[in-house]
Amino acid sequence: MTMATIGEKPRKVDGFDEWEVTDAASTLRRAQEIKAKPKLFRAALKELRREQKATKAALEWSSKL
């Protein structure tokens, strides 16, 4: 991967910055790896639900400020 220098416009891929496309491709590849490991998938869902619960609590608390 090439690094952009100051003042240089990032390379575009179908209208998106190259780094954004590369990151999305990496995310999709990782999602397939997780999907292939059911125990990891279940653990990730458990963590996501925990984070969701904490986020909901923080939003409810902050709305009272």
PQR file of N, CA, C, O and H, with PARSE charges and radii, in Angstrom:
ATOM      1  N   MET A   1       0.851  -1.169   0.000 -0.4000 1.5000
ATOM      2  CA  MET A   1       0.000   0.000   0.000 -0.0000 2.0000
ATOM      3  C   MET A   1       0.893   1.226   0.000  0.5500 1.7000
ATOM      4  O   MET A   1       1.876   1.298   0.738 -0.5500 1.4000
ATOM      5  N   THR A   2       0.537   2.192  -0.839 -0.4000 1.5000
ATOM      6  CA  THR A   2       1.318   3.418  -0.888 -0.0000 2.0000
ATOM      7  C   THR A   2       0.761   4.428   0.086  0.5500 1.7000
ATOM      8  O   THR A   2      -0.446   4.491   0.319 -0.5500 1.4000
ATOM      9  H   THR A   2      -0.262   2.134  -1.438  0.4000 1.0000
ATOM     10  N   MET A   3       1.635   5.199   0.641 -0.4000 1.5000
ATOM     11  CA  MET A   3       1.231   6.235   1.590 -0.0000 2.0000
ATOM     12  C   MET A   3       1.108   7.557   0.836  0.5500 1.7000
ATOM     13  O   MET A   3       1.989   7.908   0.051 -0.5500 1.4000
ATOM     14  H   MET A   3       2.616   5.147   0.452  0.4000 1.0000
ATOM     15  N   ALA A   4       0.043   8.272   1.066 -0.4000 1.5000
ATOM     16  CA  ALA A   4      -0.146   9.574   0.443 -0.0000 2.0000
ATOM     17  C   ALA A   4       0.711  10.602   1.169  0.5500 1.7000
ATOM     18  O   ALA A   4       0.860  10.559   2.390 -0.5500 1.4000
ATOM     19  H   ALA A   4      -0.673   7.986   1.704  0.4000 1.0000
ATOM     20  N   THR A   5       1.261  11.509   0.407 -0.4000 1.5000
ATOM     21  CA  THR A   5       2.033  12.582   1.024 -0.0000 2.0000
ATOM     22  C   THR A   5       1.127  13.799   1.164  0.5500 1.7000
ATOM     23  O   THR A   5       0.061  13.873   0.552 -0.5500 1.4000
ATOM     24  H   THR A   5       1.140  11.543  -0.585  0.4000 1.0000
ATOM     25  N   ILE A   6       1.565  14.736   1.970 -0.4000 1.5000
ATOM     26  CA  ILE A   6       0.768  15.937   2.202 -0.0000 2.0000
ATOM     27  C   ILE A   6       0.530  16.648   0.877  0.5500 1.7000
ATOM     28  O   ILE A   6       1.459  16.874   0.101 -0.5500 1.4000
ATOM     29  H   ILE A   6       2.431  14.675   2.467  0.4000 1.0000
ATOM     30  N   GLY A   7      -0.725  16.995   0.633 -0.4000 1.5000
ATOM     31  CA  GLY A   7      -1.075  17.701  -0.583 -0.0000 2.0000
ATOM     32  C   GLY A   7      -1.436  16.782  -1.736  0.5500 1.7000
ATOM     33  O   GLY A   7      -1.956  17.243  -2.753 -0.5500 1.4000
ATOM     34  H   GLY A   7      -1.479  16.812   1.264  0.4000 1.0000
ATOM     35  N   GLU A   8      -1.172  15.503  -1.596 -0.4000 1.5000
ATOM     36  CA  GLU A   8      -1.469  14.545  -2.662 -0.0000 2.0000
ATOM     37  C   GLU A   8      -2.876  13.985  -2.448  0.5500 1.7000
ATOM     38  O   GLU A   8      -3.245  13.604  -1.337 -0.5500 1.4000
ATOM     39  H   GLU A   8      -0.749  15.129  -0.770  0.4000 1.0000
ATOM     40  N   LYS A   9      -3.655  13.941  -3.532 -0.4000 1.5000
ATOM     41  CA  LYS A   9      -5.005  13.396  -3.432 -0.0000 2.0000
ATOM     42  C   LYS A   9      -4.931  11.876  -3.387  0.5500 1.7000
ATOM     43  O   LYS A   9      -4.151  11.270  -4.121 -0.5500 1.4000
ATOM     44  H   LYS A   9      -3.356  14.250  -4.435  0.4000 1.0000
ATOM     45  N   PRO A  10      -5.746  11.251  -2.520 -0.5600 1.5000
ATOM     46  CA  PRO A  10      -5.734   9.789  -2.448  0.2800 2.0000
ATOM     47  C   PRO A  10      -6.250   9.174  -3.746  0.5500 1.7000
ATOM     48  O   PRO A  10      -7.115   9.737  -4.415 -0.5500 1.4000
ATOM     49  N   ARG A  11      -5.709   8.021  -4.084 -0.4000 1.5000
ATOM     50  CA  ARG A  11      -6.141   7.292  -5.271 -0.0000 2.0000
ATOM     51  C   ARG A  11      -7.586   6.852  -5.062  0.5500 1.7000
ATOM     52  O   ARG A  11      -7.963   6.456  -3.960 -0.5500 1.4000
ATOM     53  H   ARG A  11      -5.006   7.563  -3.540  0.4000 1.0000
ATOM     54  N   LYS A  12      -8.390   6.922  -6.113 -0.4000 1.5000
ATOM     55  CA  LYS A  12      -9.800   6.557  -6.033 -0.0000 2.0000
ATOM     56  C   LYS A  12     -10.026   5.187  -6.677  0.5500 1.7000
ATOM     57  O   LYS A  12      -9.382   4.836  -7.666 -0.5500 1.4000
ATOM     58  H   LYS A  12      -8.083   7.244  -7.008  0.4000 1.0000
ATOM     59  N   VAL A  13     -10.951   4.422  -6.096 -0.4000 1.5000
ATOM     60  CA  VAL A  13     -11.394   3.147  -6.641 -0.0000 2.0000
ATOM     61  C   VAL A  13     -12.912   3.225  -6.702  0.5500 1.7000
ATOM     62  O   VAL A  13     -13.577   3.232  -5.666 -0.5500 1.4000
ATOM     63  H   VAL A  13     -11.473   4.706  -5.292  0.4000 1.0000
ATOM     64  N   ASP A  14     -13.458   3.283  -7.899 -0.4000 1.5000
ATOM     65  CA  ASP A  14     -14.904   3.414  -8.093 -0.0000 2.0000
ATOM     66  C   ASP A  14     -15.499   4.558  -7.276  0.5500 1.7000
ATOM     67  O   ASP A  14     -16.604   4.439  -6.746 -0.5500 1.4000
ATOM     68  H   ASP A  14     -12.918   3.277  -8.740  0.4000 1.0000
ATOM     69  N   GLY A  15     -14.772   5.652  -7.177 -0.4000 1.5000
ATOM     70  CA  GLY A  15     -15.259   6.836  -6.485 -0.0000 2.0000
ATOM     71  C   GLY A  15     -14.937   6.904  -4.999  0.5500 1.7000
ATOM     72  O   GLY A  15     -15.229   7.911  -4.353 -0.5500 1.4000
ATOM     73  H   GLY A  15     -13.874   5.749  -7.607  0.4000 1.0000
ATOM     74  N   PHE A  16     -14.342   5.855  -4.447 -0.4000 1.5000
ATOM     75  CA  PHE A  16     -13.978   5.827  -3.029 -0.0000 2.0000
ATOM     76  C   PHE A  16     -12.470   5.937  -2.878  0.5500 1.7000
ATOM     77  O   PHE A  16     -11.715   5.533  -3.764 -0.5500 1.4000
ATOM     78  H   PHE A  16     -14.104   5.038  -4.972  0.4000 1.0000
ATOM     79  N   ASP A  17     -12.031   6.495  -1.730 -0.4000 1.5000
ATOM     80  CA  ASP A  17     -10.595   6.525  -1.451 -0.0000 2.0000
ATOM     81  C   ASP A  17     -10.082   5.095  -1.361  0.5500 1.7000
ATOM     82  O   ASP A  17     -10.760   4.211  -0.839 -0.5500 1.4000
ATOM     83  H   ASP A  17     -12.644   6.823  -1.011  0.4000 1.0000
ATOM     84  N   GLU A  18      -8.885   4.882  -1.872 -0.4000 1.5000
ATOM     85  CA  GLU A  18      -8.296   3.539  -1.888 -0.0000 2.0000
ATOM     86  C   GLU A  18      -8.246   2.912  -0.499  0.5500 1.7000
ATOM     87  O   GLU A  18      -8.511   1.719  -0.353 -0.5500 1.4000
ATOM     88  H   GLU A  18      -8.334   5.601  -2.296  0.4000 1.0000
ATOM     89  N   TRP A  19      -7.909   3.704   0.529 -0.4000 1.5000
ATOM     90  CA  TRP A  19      -7.817   3.150   1.888 -0.0000 2.0000
ATOM     91  C   TRP A  19      -9.170   2.634   2.362  0.5500 1.7000
ATOM     92  O   TRP A  19      -9.236   1.632   3.074 -0.5500 1.4000
ATOM     93  H   TRP A  19      -7.694   4.673   0.410  0.4000 1.0000
ATOM     94  N   GLU A  20     -10.263   3.319   1.968 -0.4000 1.5000
ATOM     95  CA  GLU A  20     -11.593   2.898   2.395 -0.0000 2.0000
ATOM     96  C   GLU A  20     -11.980   1.569   1.741  0.5500 1.7000
ATOM     97  O   GLU A  20     -12.577   0.704   2.381 -0.5500 1.4000
ATOM     98  H   GLU A  20     -10.209   4.133   1.389  0.4000 1.0000
ATOM     99  N   VAL A  21     -11.636   1.419   0.472 -0.4000 1.5000
ATOM    100  CA  VAL A  21     -11.926   0.174  -0.250 -0.0000 2.0000
ATOM    101  C   VAL A  21     -11.098  -0.969   0.320  0.5500 1.7000
ATOM    102  O   VAL A  21     -11.608  -2.073   0.511 -0.5500 1.4000
ATOM    103  H   VAL A  21     -11.151   2.122  -0.048  0.4000 1.0000
ATOM    104  N   THR A  22      -9.829  -0.711   0.589 -0.4000 1.5000
ATOM    105  CA  THR A  22      -8.948  -1.736   1.152 -0.0000 2.0000
ATOM    106  C   THR A  22      -9.450  -2.174   2.529  0.5500 1.7000
ATOM    107  O   THR A  22      -9.457  -3.365   2.839 -0.5500 1.4000
ATOM    108  H   THR A  22      -9.415   0.186   0.434  0.4000 1.0000
ATOM    109  N   ASP A  23      -9.866  -1.222   3.342 -0.4000 1.5000
ATOM    110  CA  ASP A  23     -10.392  -1.536   4.673 -0.0000 2.0000
ATOM    111  C   ASP A  23     -11.681  -2.351   4.582  0.5500 1.7000
ATOM    112  O   ASP A  23     -11.863  -3.304   5.340 -0.5500 1.4000
ATOM    113  H   ASP A  23      -9.861  -0.255   3.090  0.4000 1.0000
ATOM    114  N   ALA A  24     -12.571  -1.988   3.668 -0.4000 1.5000
ATOM    115  CA  ALA A  24     -13.826  -2.725   3.494 -0.0000 2.0000
ATOM    116  C   ALA A  24     -13.559  -4.153   3.034  0.5500 1.7000
ATOM    117  O   ALA A  24     -14.205  -5.088   3.507 -0.5500 1.4000
ATOM    118  H   ALA A  24     -12.423  -1.214   3.052  0.4000 1.0000
ATOM    119  N   ALA A  25     -12.610  -4.329   2.114 -0.4000 1.5000
ATOM    120  CA  ALA A  25     -12.270  -5.667   1.640 -0.0000 2.0000
ATOM    121  C   ALA A  25     -11.724  -6.518   2.780  0.5500 1.7000
ATOM    122  O   ALA A  25     -12.049  -7.700   2.894 -0.5500 1.4000
ATOM    123  H   ALA A  25     -12.086  -3.569   1.730  0.4000 1.0000
ATOM    124  N   SER A  26     -10.901  -5.916   3.616 -0.4000 1.5000
ATOM    125  CA  SER A  26     -10.344  -6.626   4.766 -0.0000 2.0000
ATOM    126  C   SER A  26     -11.453  -7.027   5.736  0.5500 1.7000
ATOM    127  O   SER A  26     -11.434  -8.135   6.271 -0.5500 1.4000
ATOM    128  H   SER A  26     -10.636  -4.956   3.523  0.4000 1.0000
ATOM    129  N   THR A  27     -12.411  -6.143   5.966 -0.4000 1.5000
ATOM    130  CA  THR A  27     -13.534  -6.430   6.853 -0.0000 2.0000
ATOM    131  C   THR A  27     -14.366  -7.591   6.319  0.5500 1.7000
ATOM    132  O   THR A  27     -14.747  -8.479   7.081 -0.5500 1.4000
ATOM    133  H   THR A  27     -12.427  -5.243   5.531  0.4000 1.0000
ATOM    134  N   LEU A  28     -14.649  -7.592   5.024 -0.4000 1.5000
ATOM    135  CA  LEU A  28     -15.423  -8.686   4.423 -0.0000 2.0000
ATOM    136  C   LEU A  28     -14.683 -10.021   4.517  0.5500 1.7000
ATOM    137  O   LEU A  28     -15.287 -11.062   4.779 -0.5500 1.4000
ATOM    138  H   LEU A  28     -14.338  -6.870   4.405  0.4000 1.0000
ATOM    139  N   ARG A  29     -13.367  -9.974   4.298 -0.4000 1.5000
ATOM    140  CA  ARG A  29     -12.556 -11.188   4.408 -0.0000 2.0000
ATOM    141  C   ARG A  29     -12.593 -11.721   5.838  0.5500 1.7000
ATOM    142  O   ARG A  29     -12.733 -12.927   6.045 -0.5500 1.4000
ATOM    143  H   ARG A  29     -12.877  -9.129   4.084  0.4000 1.0000
ATOM    144  N   ARG A  30     -12.470 -10.842   6.815 -0.4000 1.5000
ATOM    145  CA  ARG A  30     -12.494 -11.247   8.222 -0.0000 2.0000
ATOM    146  C   ARG A  30     -13.870 -11.787   8.605  0.5500 1.7000
ATOM    147  O   ARG A  30     -13.966 -12.735   9.383 -0.5500 1.4000
ATOM    148  H   ARG A  30     -12.356  -9.863   6.647  0.4000 1.0000
ATOM    149  N   ALA A  31     -14.938 -11.190   8.064 -0.4000 1.5000
ATOM    150  CA  ALA A  31     -16.291 -11.673   8.347 -0.0000 2.0000
ATOM    151  C   ALA A  31     -16.459 -13.118   7.885  0.5500 1.7000
ATOM    152  O   ALA A  31     -17.105 -13.914   8.567 -0.5500 1.4000
ATOM    153  H   ALA A  31     -14.860 -10.419   7.431  0.4000 1.0000
ATOM    154  N   GLN A  32     -15.889 -13.462   6.743 -0.4000 1.5000
ATOM    155  CA  GLN A  32     -15.972 -14.833   6.245 -0.0000 2.0000
ATOM    156  C   GLN A  32     -15.206 -15.788   7.167  0.5500 1.7000
ATOM    157  O   GLN A  32     -15.643 -16.914   7.400 -0.5500 1.4000
ATOM    158  H   GLN A  32     -15.364 -12.815   6.189  0.4000 1.0000
ATOM    159  N   GLU A  33     -14.076 -15.339   7.681 -0.4000 1.5000
ATOM    160  CA  GLU A  33     -13.298 -16.168   8.614 -0.0000 2.0000
ATOM    161  C   GLU A  33     -14.098 -16.417   9.894  0.5500 1.7000
ATOM    162  O   GLU A  33     -14.101 -17.530  10.421 -0.5500 1.4000
ATOM    163  H   GLU A  33     -13.721 -14.423   7.491  0.4000 1.0000
ATOM    164  N   ILE A  34     -14.771 -15.385  10.389 -0.4000 1.5000
ATOM    165  CA  ILE A  34     -15.567 -15.512  11.610 -0.0000 2.0000
ATOM    166  C   ILE A  34     -16.767 -16.422  11.369  0.5500 1.7000
ATOM    167  O   ILE A  34     -17.100 -17.257  12.210 -0.5500 1.4000
ATOM    168  H   ILE A  34     -14.768 -14.481   9.962  0.4000 1.0000
ATOM    169  N   LYS A  35     -17.409 -16.255  10.223 -0.4000 1.5000
ATOM    170  CA  LYS A  35     -18.573 -17.086   9.880 -0.0000 2.0000
ATOM    171  C   LYS A  35     -18.205 -18.566   9.833  0.5500 1.7000
ATOM    172  O   LYS A  35     -19.035 -19.422  10.139 -0.5500 1.4000
ATOM    173  H   LYS A  35     -17.138 -15.576   9.541  0.4000 1.0000
ATOM    174  N   ALA A  36     -16.986 -18.868   9.460 -0.4000 1.5000
ATOM    175  CA  ALA A  36     -16.537 -20.260   9.345 -0.0000 2.0000
ATOM    176  C   ALA A  36     -16.221 -20.884  10.708  0.5500 1.7000
ATOM    177  O   ALA A  36     -15.975 -22.087  10.794 -0.5500 1.4000
ATOM    178  H   ALA A  36     -16.311 -18.173   9.211  0.4000 1.0000
ATOM    179  N   LYS A  37     -16.226 -20.079  11.764 -0.4000 1.5000
ATOM    180  CA  LYS A  37     -15.928 -20.574  13.112 -0.0000 2.0000
ATOM    181  C   LYS A  37     -17.127 -20.280  14.013  0.5500 1.7000
ATOM    182  O   LYS A  37     -17.192 -19.212  14.622 -0.5500 1.4000
ATOM    183  H   LYS A  37     -16.425 -19.102  11.694  0.4000 1.0000
ATOM    184  N   PRO A  38     -18.080 -21.217  14.105 -0.5600 1.5000
ATOM    185  CA  PRO A  38     -19.320 -20.964  14.857  0.2800 2.0000
ATOM    186  C   PRO A  38     -19.110 -20.518  16.300  0.5500 1.7000
ATOM    187  O   PRO A  38     -19.837 -19.652  16.786 -0.5500 1.4000
ATOM    188  N   LYS A  39     -18.134 -21.092  16.990 -0.4000 1.5000
ATOM    189  CA  LYS A  39     -17.910 -20.701  18.387 -0.0000 2.0000
ATOM    190  C   LYS A  39     -17.432 -19.252  18.472  0.5500 1.7000
ATOM    191  O   LYS A  39     -17.852 -18.511  19.360 -0.5500 1.4000
ATOM    192  H   LYS A  39     -17.543 -21.796  16.595  0.4000 1.0000
ATOM    193  N   LEU A  40     -16.565 -18.852  17.562 -0.4000 1.5000
ATOM    194  CA  LEU A  40     -16.088 -17.470  17.529 -0.0000 2.0000
ATOM    195  C   LEU A  40     -17.241 -16.533  17.185  0.5500 1.7000
ATOM    196  O   LEU A  40     -17.369 -15.458  17.771 -0.5500 1.4000
ATOM    197  H   LEU A  40     -16.224 -19.454  16.840  0.4000 1.0000
ATOM    198  N   PHE A  41     -18.079 -16.941  16.235 -0.4000 1.5000
ATOM    199  CA  PHE A  41     -19.235 -16.135  15.849 -0.0000 2.0000
ATOM    200  C   PHE A  41     -20.162 -15.911  17.047  0.5500 1.7000
ATOM    201  O   PHE A  41     -20.596 -14.785  17.292 -0.5500 1.4000
ATOM    202  H   PHE A  41     -17.976 -17.814  15.759  0.4000 1.0000
ATOM    203  N   ARG A  42     -20.462 -16.969  17.787 -0.4000 1.5000
ATOM    204  CA  ARG A  42     -21.337 -16.839  18.963 -0.0000 2.0000
ATOM    205  C   ARG A  42     -20.699 -15.936  20.019  0.5500 1.7000
ATOM    206  O   ARG A  42     -21.384 -15.117  20.632 -0.5500 1.4000
ATOM    207  H   ARG A  42     -20.109 -17.884  17.587  0.4000 1.0000
ATOM    208  N   ALA A  43     -19.399 -16.083  20.228 -0.4000 1.5000
ATOM    209  CA  ALA A  43     -18.714 -15.240  21.208 -0.0000 2.0000
ATOM    210  C   ALA A  43     -18.738 -13.776  20.775  0.5500 1.7000
ATOM    211  O   ALA A  43     -18.897 -12.884  21.609 -0.5500 1.4000
ATOM    212  H   ALA A  43     -18.843 -16.748  19.730  0.4000 1.0000
ATOM    213  N   ALA A  44     -18.581 -13.526  19.481 -0.4000 1.5000
ATOM    214  CA  ALA A  44     -18.611 -12.159  18.970 -0.0000 2.0000
ATOM    215  C   ALA A  44     -20.000 -11.552  19.142  0.5500 1.7000
ATOM    216  O   ALA A  44     -20.128 -10.382  19.502 -0.5500 1.4000
ATOM    217  H   ALA A  44     -18.451 -14.250  18.804  0.4000 1.0000
ATOM    218  N   LEU A  45     -21.042 -12.348  18.884 -0.4000 1.5000
ATOM    219  CA  LEU A  45     -22.406 -11.865  19.093 -0.0000 2.0000
ATOM    220  C   LEU A  45     -22.663 -11.540  20.559  0.5500 1.7000
ATOM    221  O   LEU A  45     -23.321 -10.549  20.878 -0.5500 1.4000
ATOM    222  H   LEU A  45     -20.938 -13.299  18.592  0.4000 1.0000
ATOM    223  N   LYS A  46     -22.141 -12.378  21.442 -0.4000 1.5000
ATOM    224  CA  LYS A  46     -22.287 -12.140  22.873 -0.0000 2.0000
ATOM    225  C   LYS A  46     -21.651 -10.802  23.251  0.5500 1.7000
ATOM    226  O   LYS A  46     -22.237 -10.018  23.998 -0.5500 1.4000
ATOM    227  H   LYS A  46     -21.607 -13.182  21.182  0.4000 1.0000
ATOM    228  N   GLU A  47     -20.464 -10.550  22.736 -0.4000 1.5000
ATOM    229  CA  GLU A  47     -19.767  -9.291  23.010 -0.0000 2.0000
ATOM    230  C   GLU A  47     -20.521  -8.110  22.418  0.5500 1.7000
ATOM    231  O   GLU A  47     -20.623  -7.058  23.048 -0.5500 1.4000
ATOM    232  H   GLU A  47     -19.988 -11.187  22.129  0.4000 1.0000
ATOM    233  N   LEU A  48     -21.045  -8.275  21.225 -0.4000 1.5000
ATOM    234  CA  LEU A  48     -21.798  -7.213  20.573 -0.0000 2.0000
ATOM    235  C   LEU A  48     -23.046  -6.853  21.385  0.5500 1.7000
ATOM    236  O   LEU A  48     -23.382  -5.679  21.536 -0.5500 1.4000
ATOM    237  H   LEU A  48     -20.963  -9.130  20.713  0.4000 1.0000
ATOM    238  N   ARG A  49     -23.716  -7.867  21.898 -0.4000 1.5000
ATOM    239  CA  ARG A  49     -24.898  -7.617  22.735 -0.0000 2.0000
ATOM    240  C   ARG A  49     -24.525  -6.905  24.038  0.5500 1.7000
ATOM    241  O   ARG A  49     -25.264  -6.043  24.514 -0.5500 1.4000
ATOM    242  H   ARG A  49     -23.443  -8.821  21.775  0.4000 1.0000
ATOM    243  N   ARG A  50     -23.370  -7.275  24.613 -0.4000 1.5000
ATOM    244  CA  ARG A  50     -22.895  -6.609  25.834 -0.0000 2.0000
ATOM    245  C   ARG A  50     -22.619  -5.133  25.551  0.5500 1.7000
ATOM    246  O   ARG A  50     -22.998  -4.260  26.331 -0.5500 1.4000
ATOM    247  H   ARG A  50     -22.770  -7.975  24.227  0.4000 1.0000
ATOM    248  N   GLU A  51     -21.955  -4.868  24.425 -0.4000 1.5000
ATOM    249  CA  GLU A  51     -21.663  -3.489  24.044 -0.0000 2.0000
ATOM    250  C   GLU A  51     -22.950  -2.720  23.759  0.5500 1.7000
ATOM    251  O   GLU A  51     -23.063  -1.542  24.099 -0.5500 1.4000
ATOM    252  H   GLU A  51     -21.648  -5.577  23.791  0.4000 1.0000
ATOM    253  N   GLN A  52     -23.915  -3.387  23.138 -0.4000 1.5000
ATOM    254  CA  GLN A  52     -25.190  -2.747  22.841 -0.0000 2.0000
ATOM    255  C   GLN A  52     -25.895  -2.339  24.131  0.5500 1.7000
ATOM    256  O   GLN A  52     -26.452  -1.245  24.229 -0.5500 1.4000
ATOM    257  H   GLN A  52     -23.824  -4.344  22.862  0.4000 1.0000
ATOM    258  N   LYS A  53     -25.864  -3.228  25.112 -0.4000 1.5000
ATOM    259  CA  LYS A  53     -26.494  -2.943  26.400 -0.0000 2.0000
ATOM    260  C   LYS A  53     -25.817  -1.754  27.077  0.5500 1.7000
ATOM    261  O   LYS A  53     -26.493  -0.884  27.627 -0.5500 1.4000
ATOM    262  H   LYS A  53     -25.412  -4.117  25.033  0.4000 1.0000
ATOM    263  N   ALA A  54     -24.487  -1.713  27.039 -0.4000 1.5000
ATOM    264  CA  ALA A  54     -23.743  -0.610  27.651 -0.0000 2.0000
ATOM    265  C   ALA A  54     -24.016   0.698  26.910  0.5500 1.7000
ATOM    266  O   ALA A  54     -24.149   1.750  27.536 -0.5500 1.4000
ATOM    267  H   ALA A  54     -23.938  -2.419  26.593  0.4000 1.0000
ATOM    268  N   THR A  55     -24.100   0.636  25.595 -0.4000 1.5000
ATOM    269  CA  THR A  55     -24.387   1.834  24.804 -0.0000 2.0000
ATOM    270  C   THR A  55     -25.777   2.364  25.115  0.5500 1.7000
ATOM    271  O   THR A  55     -25.970   3.569  25.272 -0.5500 1.4000
ATOM    272  H   THR A  55     -23.992  -0.219  25.087  0.4000 1.0000
ATOM    273  N   LYS A  56     -26.744   1.460  25.203 -0.4000 1.5000
ATOM    274  CA  LYS A  56     -28.116   1.866  25.529 -0.0000 2.0000
ATOM    275  C   LYS A  56     -28.156   2.548  26.890  0.5500 1.7000
ATOM    276  O   LYS A  56     -28.797   3.587  27.050 -0.5500 1.4000
ATOM    277  H   LYS A  56     -26.587   0.481  25.076  0.4000 1.0000
ATOM    278  N   ALA A  57     -27.472   1.966  27.869 -0.4000 1.5000
ATOM    279  CA  ALA A  57     -27.438   2.555  29.218 -0.0000 2.0000
ATOM    280  C   ALA A  57     -26.803   3.944  29.181  0.5500 1.7000
ATOM    281  O   ALA A  57     -27.287   4.860  29.845 -0.5500 1.4000
ATOM    282  H   ALA A  57     -26.951   1.122  27.740  0.4000 1.0000
ATOM    283  N   ALA A  58     -25.736   4.108  28.419 -0.4000 1.5000
ATOM    284  CA  ALA A  58     -25.063   5.404  28.334 -0.0000 2.0000
ATOM    285  C   ALA A  58     -25.958   6.437  27.651  0.5500 1.7000
ATOM    286  O   ALA A  58     -25.994   7.597  28.061 -0.5500 1.4000
ATOM    287  H   ALA A  58     -25.343   3.363  27.880  0.4000 1.0000
ATOM    288  N   LEU A  59     -26.674   6.021  26.619 -0.4000 1.5000
ATOM    289  CA  LEU A  59     -27.573   6.945  25.942 -0.0000 2.0000
ATOM    290  C   LEU A  59     -28.721   7.375  26.853  0.5500 1.7000
ATOM    291  O   LEU A  59     -29.088   8.549  26.883 -0.5500 1.4000
ATOM    292  H   LEU A  59     -26.645   5.079  26.286  0.4000 1.0000
ATOM    293  N   GLU A  60     -29.278   6.435  27.584 -0.4000 1.5000
ATOM    294  CA  GLU A  60     -30.360   6.767  28.513 -0.0000 2.0000
ATOM    295  C   GLU A  60     -29.869   7.727  29.598  0.5500 1.7000
ATOM    296  O   GLU A  60     -30.555   8.682  29.962 -0.5500 1.4000
ATOM    297  H   GLU A  60     -28.979   5.481  27.559  0.4000 1.0000
ATOM    298  N   TRP A  61     -28.669   7.452  30.102 -0.4000 1.5000
ATOM    299  CA  TRP A  61     -28.097   8.304  31.144 -0.0000 2.0000
ATOM    300  C   TRP A  61     -27.818   9.701  30.600  0.5500 1.7000
ATOM    301  O   TRP A  61     -28.140  10.699  31.245 -0.5500 1.4000
ATOM    302  H   TRP A  61     -28.112   6.676  29.807  0.4000 1.0000
ATOM    303  N   SER A  62     -27.219   9.771  29.408 -0.4000 1.5000
ATOM    304  CA  SER A  62     -26.829  11.083  28.858 -0.0000 2.0000
ATOM    305  C   SER A  62     -28.029  11.914  28.450  0.5500 1.7000
ATOM    306  O   SER A  62     -27.943  13.142  28.417 -0.5500 1.4000
ATOM    307  H   SER A  62     -26.958   8.960  28.884  0.4000 1.0000
ATOM    308  N   SER A  63     -29.147  11.272  28.138 -0.4000 1.5000
ATOM    309  CA  SER A  63     -30.335  12.052  27.755 -0.0000 2.0000
ATOM    310  C   SER A  63     -30.916  12.817  28.940  0.5500 1.7000
ATOM    311  O   SER A  63     -31.712  13.739  28.761 -0.5500 1.4000
ATOM    312  H   SER A  63     -29.216  10.275  28.165  0.4000 1.0000
ATOM    313  N   LYS A  64     -30.515  12.431  30.152 -0.4000 1.5000
ATOM    314  CA  LYS A  64     -30.997  13.090  31.359 -0.0000 2.0000
ATOM    315  C   LYS A  64     -30.155  14.291  31.756  0.5500 1.7000
ATOM    316  O   LYS A  64     -30.508  15.033  32.672 -0.5500 1.4000
ATOM    317  H   LYS A  64     -29.868  11.682  30.298  0.4000 1.0000
ATOM    318  N   LEU A  65     -29.044  14.477  31.065 -0.4000 1.5000
ATOM    319  CA  LEU A  65     -28.153  15.598  31.393 -0.0000 2.0000
ATOM    320  C   LEU A  65     -28.679  16.917  30.863  0.5500 1.7000
ATOM    321  O   LEU A  65     -28.046  17.956  31.054 -0.5500 1.4000
ATOM    322  H   LEU A  65     -28.757  13.874  30.321  0.4000 1.0000
TER
END
